[in-house]
Amino acid sequence: MHRNLLFYVAVLAVFGLGIYATLEAGARLKPGGEAAAQQSAGAVPSAVRADAPRREPRQAGAARAFYENLRHPLSTLLLQVIVILVAARLAGTLFRGIGQPAVIGEMAAGIVLGPSLLGALSPGAQSFLFPDSSMDFLKLLSQLGVIIFMFVVGLELNLKHLRQKADAALLVSHASIVVPFFLGMTLSLLIYPSMAPADISFSAFALFMGVAMSITAFPVLARIVQERGLYKTHLGSTAIACAAVDDVTAWCVLAIVVAVVKADGLGGAAVTILLSLAFIAAMLFLVKPRAERLARDRFSGGAAGKGLIPWALAFMFTAALTTEVIGIHALFGAFLAGVVMPPRVSVRSLLHGRLEALSASVLLPLFFAFTGLRTQFGLLDDWQSWLVCLGVIGVAIAGKLGGSMLAARWTGMGWRESFSLGALMNTRGLVELIVLNLGYDLGILSPKVFAMMVLMALTTTFMTGPLLSLAGLWGRRRSPLAAGASVAT
């Protein structure tokens, strides 16, 4: 013990003296090269120039250095992440306390941090936290989170369960797409002349509005069903199947719309659509069977199962890159990559558990904040704009909830259960925000229409829980009356 201590002190003393002697010897040296040549030519050092800036006090210089370090892009991004995560967690906890899914609170937190609230109350704080120069970094990071999220959504899609409910799911889900799609396109006739961007054709605007009205947020719906204990009921299983079919169909239609908008003419759109169909066929009929064999042979669980994560991520990003290059969007590739993952429960549970925590807890709140920074409710500054906004919300509810409810009633479900299914299918949530941001990036939606559609997404998602509670109250009030009597529903 003492021997080691003596050796430690000796090393510090000897080499410490060596460092001191080196500094002393170097202090007597004179610079050479270019600096010496400038001084010999009569150059005046900058420290003694007449026009040289005065040296600031040490405290002011330190404060300036701290501020410049804080304004560095990495420091700005880290500050944004801290503020966004704290706001999302607080808002999620608050909304969970009033019976709403936490994701609705996180969506609301993104709006709060944007120009609609924070920017209106304190423009200086909003511009300090989210300067324009940082938006590209935040956008890329949020898009990465959405890509991982769409992969997780694909993992949650149970094709076997889908086939078991195929009849009712196809009828209800496609009715819940066609009806709001038609109403959305009809609404476009009224708002296109005054609110659409100048360089966007009516067909592109109307098709996108139709798709945006047709979206159901499958992940949010699944969580609502699970939280309310409906997962094993007829209503819950039917809602999950309908939302899954709706999700797949809506994304396919959206891919076609994006291809039409991004391609130059019908010929370019046809090529993009054909390439997309070829990619989908290759993923479903070539990749999917081989993925199951690979998972069985190499990733049976335990330590070997952990090696699945990097390969799955590489596959997901490859699929996302492929669809981005084809001309639709990286989100479609990520979603399809999740769908073709091996159906084994252990594989999907491992991927779902590891990736959902990262995307849902860290990256998706960044997407909500980025969406909130784009949303300007202040643009709705007259009664005509608010009237149009109310019309958008009304059309969305009538098309989605009404279409789903009537189709479910046609399949033989009772009115109360049909209404509950319509309320669940009316949930738009995060998936709607993803679609709206895509339309905003493509220039299809103007800032004012984007704000209206975001408010529609928040409203239709928020009302799902109260409507389900209302349906449950309706059922409890009717049950005493129905006792002992046969009532046809």
C-alpha positions as CSV (number, residue, x, y, z in Angstrom):
1,M,0.0,0.0,0.0
2,H,2.7,2.5,1.0
3,R,4.9,1.4,-1.9
4,N,2.1,2.2,-4.4
5,L,1.5,5.6,-2.7
6,L,5.2,6.5,-2.9
7,F,5.3,5.5,-6.6
8,Y,2.1,7.6,-7.3
9,V,3.6,10.7,-5.6
10,A,6.9,10.3,-7.4
11,V,5.3,10.0,-10.8
12,L,3.2,13.2,-10.2
13,A,6.3,15.1,-8.9
14,V,8.7,14.1,-11.6
15,F,6.4,14.6,-14.6
16,G,4.8,17.7,-13.0
17,L,8.2,19.3,-12.8
18,G,8.9,18.2,-16.3
19,I,5.7,19.9,-17.6
20,Y,6.6,23.1,-15.6
21,A,10.2,23.1,-17.1
22,T,8.8,22.7,-20.6
23,L,6.5,25.7,-20.2
24,E,9.3,27.9,-18.8
25,A,11.6,26.9,-21.6
26,G,9.0,27.6,-24.2
27,A,8.2,31.0,-22.8
28,R,11.7,32.3,-23.8
29,L,11.2,31.2,-27.4
30,K,10.2,33.6,-30.2
31,P,7.7,32.8,-32.9
32,G,9.2,32.4,-36.4
33,G,7.9,31.8,-39.9
34,E,5.0,33.9,-41.2
35,A,4.5,35.9,-37.9
36,A,8.2,36.9,-37.8
37,A,8.2,37.9,-41.4
38,Q,5.1,40.2,-40.8
39,Q,6.7,41.9,-37.9
40,S,10.0,42.5,-39.7
41,A,8.0,44.1,-42.6
42,G,6.6,46.6,-40.2
43,A,3.2,44.9,-39.5
44,V,1.6,46.2,-36.4
45,P,0.2,43.5,-34.1
46,S,-3.5,43.5,-33.8
47,A,-3.3,44.0,-30.0
48,V,-1.9,47.5,-30.4
49,R,-3.9,48.7,-33.5
50,A,-5.7,51.9,-33.0
51,D,-8.9,50.5,-34.4
52,A,-8.7,47.2,-32.5
53,P,-11.8,46.6,-30.3
54,R,-11.5,47.3,-26.7
55,R,-11.2,44.3,-24.4
56,E,-14.4,43.6,-22.6
57,P,-14.6,43.1,-18.8
58,R,-13.9,39.5,-17.8
59,Q,-17.5,39.0,-16.6
60,A,-19.0,40.3,-19.8
61,G,-16.7,38.2,-21.9
62,A,-17.6,35.1,-19.9
63,A,-21.3,35.8,-20.3
64,R,-20.9,36.3,-24.0
65,A,-19.0,33.0,-24.3
66,F,-21.7,31.2,-22.4
67,Y,-24.4,32.7,-24.7
68,E,-22.4,31.8,-27.9
69,N,-22.0,28.2,-26.6
70,L,-25.7,28.1,-25.9
71,R,-26.5,29.2,-29.4
72,H,-24.4,26.5,-30.9
73,P,-26.6,24.2,-33.1
74,L,-26.0,21.2,-30.8
75,S,-26.7,23.2,-27.6
76,T,-29.9,24.6,-29.2
77,L,-31.1,21.1,-30.2
78,L,-30.4,19.7,-26.7
79,L,-32.3,22.6,-25.1
80,Q,-35.2,22.0,-27.5
81,V,-35.3,18.2,-26.7
82,I,-35.3,19.0,-22.9
83,V,-38.1,21.5,-23.2
84,I,-40.2,19.3,-25.5
85,L,-39.8,16.1,-23.4
86,V,-40.7,17.9,-20.2
87,A,-43.7,19.6,-21.8
88,A,-44.9,16.3,-23.4
89,R,-44.6,14.4,-20.2
90,L,-46.5,17.0,-18.1
91,A,-49.2,17.4,-20.7
92,G,-49.5,13.6,-21.1
93,T,-49.9,13.1,-17.4
94,L,-52.5,15.9,-17.3
95,F,-54.6,14.4,-20.1
96,R,-54.4,10.9,-18.7
97,G,-55.8,12.3,-15.5
98,I,-58.9,13.5,-17.3
99,G,-59.4,10.1,-19.0
100,Q,-57.7,10.8,-22.3
101,P,-54.8,8.9,-23.9
102,A,-51.4,10.5,-23.1
103,V,-50.7,10.9,-26.8
104,I,-53.4,13.6,-27.0
105,G,-51.7,15.6,-24.3
106,E,-48.4,15.3,-26.2
107,M,-50.1,16.5,-29.3
108,A,-51.5,19.5,-27.3
109,A,-48.0,20.2,-25.9
110,G,-46.6,20.6,-29.4
111,I,-49.3,23.2,-30.1
112,V,-48.6,25.0,-26.9
113,L,-44.9,25.4,-27.8
114,G,-45.7,26.8,-31.2
115,P,-46.7,30.2,-32.4
116,S,-50.3,29.6,-31.6
117,L,-49.7,30.0,-27.8
118,L,-46.1,30.4,-26.7
119,G,-45.4,32.6,-29.8
120,A,-48.4,34.7,-29.1
121,L,-47.7,35.1,-25.4
122,S,-43.9,35.5,-25.6
123,P,-42.5,35.8,-29.1
124,G,-39.0,36.3,-27.7
125,A,-39.0,33.1,-25.8
126,Q,-40.5,31.2,-28.7
127,S,-37.8,32.5,-31.1
128,F,-35.1,31.8,-28.6
129,L,-36.1,28.2,-28.1
130,F,-36.9,27.5,-31.7
131,P,-34.9,29.8,-34.0
132,D,-35.4,29.4,-37.7
133,S,-31.9,28.1,-38.2
134,S,-32.6,25.1,-36.0
135,M,-35.8,23.9,-37.8
136,D,-34.0,21.7,-40.3
137,F,-32.3,19.7,-37.5
138,L,-35.5,19.3,-35.6
139,K,-37.4,18.3,-38.7
140,L,-34.9,15.5,-39.6
141,L,-34.9,14.2,-36.0
142,S,-38.7,14.2,-35.9
143,Q,-39.0,12.5,-39.2
144,L,-36.6,9.8,-38.0
145,G,-39.0,9.2,-35.1
146,V,-42.0,9.0,-37.4
147,I,-40.2,6.4,-39.6
148,I,-39.5,4.2,-36.5
149,F,-43.1,4.8,-35.3
150,M,-44.6,3.6,-38.7
151,F,-42.4,0.5,-38.5
152,V,-43.9,-0.2,-35.0
153,V,-47.4,0.4,-36.5
154,G,-46.6,-2.2,-39.1
155,L,-45.5,-4.6,-36.4
156,E,-48.8,-4.2,-34.6
157,L,-50.8,-5.2,-37.7
158,N,-51.9,-8.8,-37.2
159,L,-52.7,-10.2,-40.6
160,K,-54.1,-13.5,-39.2
161,H,-56.5,-11.6,-37.0
162,L,-57.4,-9.4,-40.0
163,R,-58.4,-12.5,-42.1
164,Q,-60.7,-13.7,-39.3
165,K,-62.7,-10.5,-39.3
166,A,-62.4,-9.9,-43.1
167,D,-66.1,-9.6,-44.0
168,A,-67.1,-7.0,-41.4
169,A,-63.7,-5.3,-41.5
170,L,-63.8,-4.8,-45.3
171,L,-67.3,-3.4,-45.3
172,V,-67.0,-1.1,-42.4
173,S,-63.5,0.1,-43.1
174,H,-64.0,0.8,-46.8
175,A,-67.3,2.5,-46.0
176,S,-65.4,4.7,-43.5
177,I,-63.0,5.6,-46.2
178,V,-65.3,6.1,-49.2
179,V,-67.9,8.3,-47.4
180,P,-65.4,10.8,-45.9
181,F,-63.3,10.7,-49.0
182,F,-66.3,11.8,-51.1
183,L,-67.3,14.4,-48.5
184,G,-63.7,15.7,-48.3
185,M,-63.5,16.1,-52.1
186,T,-66.9,17.8,-52.1
187,L,-65.7,20.2,-49.4
188,S,-62.7,21.0,-51.6
189,L,-65.0,22.5,-54.2
190,L,-65.8,25.2,-51.6
191,I,-62.4,26.0,-50.1
192,Y,-60.1,25.4,-53.1
193,P,-60.7,28.8,-54.8
194,S,-59.9,30.9,-51.7
195,M,-57.6,28.7,-49.5
196,A,-55.5,26.4,-51.7
197,P,-51.9,27.2,-52.7
198,A,-51.7,29.0,-56.1
199,D,-49.6,26.3,-57.8
200,I,-51.6,23.3,-56.7
201,S,-54.2,21.8,-59.1
202,F,-57.7,21.0,-57.9
203,S,-57.2,17.3,-58.4
204,A,-54.2,17.1,-56.2
205,F,-55.8,19.3,-53.5
206,A,-59.2,17.4,-53.6
207,L,-57.6,13.9,-53.6
208,F,-55.4,14.8,-50.6
209,M,-58.3,16.3,-48.7
210,G,-60.2,13.1,-49.3
211,V,-57.4,11.0,-48.0
212,A,-56.9,13.3,-44.9
213,M,-60.6,12.9,-44.1
214,S,-60.4,9.1,-44.3
215,I,-57.6,8.5,-41.9
216,T,-58.1,6.4,-38.7
217,A,-55.3,6.4,-36.1
218,F,-54.8,2.6,-35.7
219,P,-52.2,2.9,-32.8
220,V,-54.3,5.4,-30.8
221,L,-57.5,3.3,-31.4
222,A,-55.7,0.2,-30.2
223,R,-54.6,1.9,-27.0
224,I,-58.1,3.2,-26.3
225,V,-59.5,-0.3,-26.8
226,Q,-56.9,-1.8,-24.5
227,E,-57.3,0.9,-21.8
228,R,-61.1,0.5,-21.7
229,G,-60.9,-3.3,-21.5
230,L,-62.6,-3.8,-24.9
231,Y,-59.8,-5.8,-26.4
232,K,-61.5,-9.3,-26.1
233,T,-65.0,-8.1,-26.8
234,H,-66.8,-8.2,-30.2
235,L,-66.7,-4.5,-30.4
236,G,-63.0,-4.3,-29.6
237,S,-61.8,-7.0,-32.0
238,T,-64.0,-5.6,-34.8
239,A,-62.6,-2.1,-34.2
240,I,-59.0,-3.4,-34.4
241,A,-59.7,-5.3,-37.6
242,C,-61.5,-2.4,-39.2
243,A,-58.8,0.1,-38.2
244,A,-56.1,-2.2,-39.6
245,V,-57.9,-2.5,-43.0
246,D,-58.5,1.2,-43.0
247,D,-54.9,1.9,-42.2
248,V,-53.6,-0.3,-45.1
249,T,-56.1,1.0,-47.6
250,A,-55.7,4.7,-46.7
251,W,-51.9,4.4,-46.9
252,C,-52.1,2.8,-50.3
253,V,-54.4,5.5,-51.6
254,L,-52.2,8.1,-50.1
255,A,-49.2,6.6,-51.8
256,I,-51.0,6.9,-55.2
257,V,-51.9,10.5,-54.4
258,V,-48.3,11.4,-53.5
259,A,-47.1,9.7,-56.6
260,V,-49.5,11.8,-58.7
261,V,-48.5,15.0,-57.0
262,K,-44.7,14.5,-57.1
263,A,-44.5,13.0,-60.6
264,D,-44.4,15.1,-63.7
265,G,-47.5,14.2,-65.6
266,L,-49.5,11.0,-65.7
267,G,-46.6,9.0,-67.3
268,G,-44.3,9.7,-64.3
269,A,-47.1,8.9,-61.9
270,A,-47.8,5.6,-63.7
271,V,-44.1,4.6,-63.4
272,T,-44.0,5.5,-59.7
273,I,-47.2,3.5,-59.0
274,L,-45.9,0.5,-61.0
275,L,-42.6,0.6,-59.1
276,S,-44.5,0.9,-55.8
277,L,-46.6,-2.2,-56.6
278,A,-43.5,-4.2,-57.6
279,F,-41.9,-3.2,-54.3
280,I,-45.0,-4.2,-52.3
281,A,-45.2,-7.6,-54.1
282,A,-41.5,-8.3,-53.5
283,M,-41.8,-7.5,-49.8
284,L,-45.0,-9.6,-49.3
285,F,-44.1,-12.6,-51.4
286,L,-40.3,-12.7,-51.4
287,V,-39.0,-11.0,-48.3
288,K,-41.8,-12.0,-45.8
289,P,-41.3,-15.9,-46.1
290,R,-37.5,-15.6,-45.9
291,A,-37.7,-13.3,-42.9
292,E,-39.6,-16.0,-41.0
293,R,-37.0,-18.6,-41.8
294,L,-34.1,-16.3,-40.9
295,A,-35.7,-15.4,-37.6
296,R,-36.2,-19.1,-36.8
297,D,-32.7,-20.1,-37.6
298,R,-30.6,-17.2,-36.3
299,F,-32.7,-15.2,-33.7
300,S,-34.3,-17.7,-31.4
301,G,-34.3,-15.4,-28.4
302,G,-32.0,-14.5,-25.5
303,A,-28.6,-13.0,-26.5
304,A,-29.1,-14.1,-30.1
305,G,-32.4,-12.2,-30.2
306,K,-30.6,-8.9,-29.3
307,G,-28.8,-9.2,-32.6
308,L,-32.1,-8.8,-34.3
309,I,-32.4,-5.1,-33.5
310,P,-29.6,-3.7,-35.7
311,W,-30.6,-6.0,-38.6
312,A,-34.3,-5.0,-38.3
313,L,-33.3,-1.3,-38.2
314,A,-31.1,-1.7,-41.3
315,F,-33.9,-3.4,-43.1
316,M,-36.4,-0.8,-42.0
317,F,-34.2,2.1,-43.2
318,T,-33.5,0.3,-46.5
319,A,-37.2,-0.1,-47.2
320,A,-37.8,3.5,-46.2
321,L,-35.0,4.6,-48.5
322,T,-36.4,2.5,-51.3
323,T,-39.9,4.1,-51.2
324,E,-38.3,7.6,-50.9
325,V,-36.3,7.0,-54.0
326,I,-39.2,5.5,-55.9
327,G,-41.1,8.7,-55.3
328,I,-43.7,8.2,-52.6
329,H,-42.4,8.6,-49.1
330,A,-40.1,6.9,-46.6
331,L,-43.0,6.3,-44.2
332,F,-44.6,3.7,-46.6
333,G,-41.4,1.7,-46.7
334,A,-41.0,1.7,-42.9
335,F,-44.7,0.7,-42.5
336,L,-44.3,-2.2,-45.0
337,A,-41.1,-3.3,-43.3
338,G,-43.0,-3.7,-40.1
339,V,-45.8,-5.7,-41.8
340,V,-43.4,-8.3,-43.3
341,M,-41.5,-8.9,-40.0
342,P,-41.8,-12.5,-38.9
343,P,-45.2,-13.2,-37.3
344,R,-43.6,-15.0,-34.3
345,V,-44.6,-13.4,-31.1
346,S,-41.1,-13.4,-29.6
347,V,-39.6,-11.5,-32.5
348,R,-42.3,-8.9,-32.7
349,S,-42.5,-8.4,-29.0
350,L,-38.7,-7.9,-28.9
351,L,-38.8,-5.3,-31.7
352,H,-41.9,-3.6,-30.4
353,G,-40.7,-3.3,-26.8
354,R,-37.3,-1.9,-27.8
355,L,-38.4,0.5,-30.5
356,E,-41.7,1.8,-29.2
357,A,-40.1,3.1,-26.1
358,L,-37.6,5.1,-28.2
359,S,-40.1,6.4,-30.7
360,A,-43.1,7.0,-28.4
361,S,-41.2,8.5,-25.4
362,V,-38.4,10.5,-27.1
363,L,-38.8,11.0,-30.9
364,L,-42.5,11.4,-31.4
365,P,-42.8,14.4,-28.9
366,L,-40.3,16.1,-31.2
367,F,-42.6,15.5,-34.1
368,F,-45.5,16.9,-32.2
369,A,-43.5,20.0,-31.3
370,F,-42.4,20.4,-35.0
371,T,-46.1,20.2,-36.0
372,G,-47.0,22.7,-33.4
373,L,-44.4,25.1,-34.7
374,R,-46.0,24.9,-38.1
375,T,-49.5,25.3,-36.9
376,Q,-50.7,28.9,-36.7
377,F,-54.2,29.2,-35.3
378,G,-53.7,32.9,-35.5
379,L,-54.4,32.7,-39.2
380,L,-58.0,31.9,-38.4
381,D,-58.6,35.6,-37.7
382,D,-62.2,36.1,-38.9
383,W,-65.5,34.5,-38.6
384,Q,-65.5,33.2,-42.1
385,S,-62.3,31.2,-41.4
386,W,-63.7,29.8,-38.2
387,L,-66.9,28.9,-40.0
388,V,-65.0,27.0,-42.6
389,C,-63.0,25.3,-39.8
390,L,-66.2,24.2,-38.1
391,G,-67.4,22.9,-41.5
392,V,-64.2,20.9,-41.9
393,I,-64.7,19.3,-38.4
394,G,-68.3,18.6,-39.1
395,V,-67.6,17.0,-42.4
396,A,-64.9,14.8,-40.9
397,I,-67.2,13.6,-38.1
398,A,-70.2,13.0,-40.3
399,G,-68.1,11.1,-42.9
400,K,-66.0,8.9,-40.6
401,L,-68.3,8.4,-37.6
402,G,-71.5,8.4,-39.6
403,G,-70.2,6.2,-42.4
404,S,-68.7,3.6,-40.0
405,M,-71.8,3.6,-37.8
406,L,-74.2,3.0,-40.7
407,A,-72.0,0.3,-42.3
408,A,-71.7,-1.5,-38.9
409,R,-75.4,-1.4,-38.4
410,W,-75.8,-2.9,-41.9
411,T,-73.6,-5.9,-40.8
412,G,-76.1,-6.6,-37.9
413,M,-74.5,-4.8,-35.0
414,G,-76.8,-2.9,-32.6
415,W,-77.1,0.9,-32.7
416,R,-75.1,1.4,-29.5
417,E,-72.3,-0.9,-30.6
418,S,-72.4,0.7,-34.1
419,F,-72.1,4.1,-32.6
420,S,-69.2,3.1,-30.4
421,L,-67.4,1.6,-33.5
422,G,-68.0,4.8,-35.4
423,A,-66.6,6.8,-32.5
424,L,-63.5,4.6,-32.5
425,M,-63.0,4.9,-36.2
426,N,-63.3,8.6,-36.0
427,T,-60.1,8.7,-34.0
428,R,-57.4,10.4,-36.2
429,G,-54.6,11.3,-33.8
430,L,-51.0,11.0,-34.6
431,V,-51.4,9.3,-38.0
432,E,-53.5,12.3,-39.2
433,L,-50.7,14.7,-38.2
434,I,-48.2,12.6,-40.2
435,V,-50.4,12.8,-43.2
436,L,-51.0,16.5,-42.8
437,N,-47.3,17.2,-42.5
438,L,-46.7,15.2,-45.6
439,G,-49.3,17.4,-47.4
440,Y,-47.7,20.5,-46.0
441,D,-44.2,19.5,-47.2
442,L,-45.6,18.8,-50.7
443,G,-47.1,22.2,-50.8
444,I,-50.7,20.8,-51.1
445,L,-52.0,22.5,-47.9
446,S,-51.7,26.2,-47.2
447,P,-50.8,27.3,-43.7
448,K,-54.4,28.2,-43.0
449,V,-55.9,24.9,-44.2
450,F,-53.1,23.1,-42.3
451,A,-54.2,24.8,-39.1
452,M,-57.8,23.8,-39.7
453,M,-56.9,20.2,-40.4
454,V,-54.7,20.0,-37.3
455,L,-57.6,21.4,-35.2
456,M,-59.9,18.8,-36.8
457,A,-57.4,16.0,-35.9
458,L,-57.2,17.1,-32.2
459,T,-61.0,17.5,-31.9
460,T,-61.9,14.1,-33.4
461,T,-59.3,12.4,-31.3
462,F,-60.3,14.1,-28.1
463,M,-64.0,13.3,-28.5
464,T,-63.5,9.6,-28.8
465,G,-63.3,8.9,-25.1
466,P,-66.4,11.0,-24.1
467,L,-68.4,9.4,-27.0
468,L,-67.5,5.9,-25.8
469,S,-68.5,6.9,-22.2
470,L,-71.8,8.4,-23.6
471,A,-72.5,5.1,-25.4
472,G,-71.8,3.1,-22.2
473,L,-74.2,5.4,-20.2
474,W,-76.8,5.0,-22.9
475,G,-76.5,1.2,-22.6
476,R,-76.8,1.2,-18.8
477,R,-79.9,3.4,-19.0
478,R,-81.5,1.1,-21.6
479,S,-80.7,-2.2,-19.9
480,P,-83.4,-1.9,-17.1
481,L,-85.9,-1.2,-19.8
482,A,-84.8,-4.1,-21.8
483,A,-85.0,-6.5,-18.9
484,G,-87.7,-9.1,-19.5
485,A,-88.5,-7.7,-23.0
486,S,-87.2,-8.6,-26.3
487,V,-86.1,-5.4,-28.1
488,A,-84.9,-5.7,-31.6
489,T,-81.8,-3.7,-32.2
